[in-house]
Amino acid sequence: MVLVQNSRPYRVLIDKRMERDLEEVPSHIMKRLLRILDEFERAPGRPRAGFDVKPLRGFPGNTYRLRIGDYRVLYSIDEERKEVRITSVAHRSRAYR
C-alpha cells in the first residue's frame, strides 16, 4: 500500500497582533519559530518529534498552541482553504489572556 500525501502546502498568515508580539520575543525563540514556520506549510496540526502542539478547548475554530520553551504560539488551521493563521506569541504567563 502506498500512502500519497497532499502536496499542496498550507499558506502561513501572520496577524498584526503577532507582529507586535514578536518585538518582545527573545532572539533564540525567534530562531526556533522561524524554523517551525517551514513545517507549518506541510502539516501544522500533526504531532511530531520536536513539536509540542496541542489543540485548545474553549477557543474558536481549530485553534492550537505550540510550545517553544516558555513561550506559546497560538494559531488556527483552516483545512478547507489550506491556511494557517498565527495569531499570537507570548510568554506562557500571558499567552492565554
Secondary structure, DSSP 4 states (H G I P E B T S, - for coil): --PPPP-PPPEEEE-HHHHHHGGGS-HHHHHHHHHHHHHHTT-TT--BTTBEEEEPSSSSSSEEEEEETTEEEEEEEETTTTEEEEEEEEETTTTT-
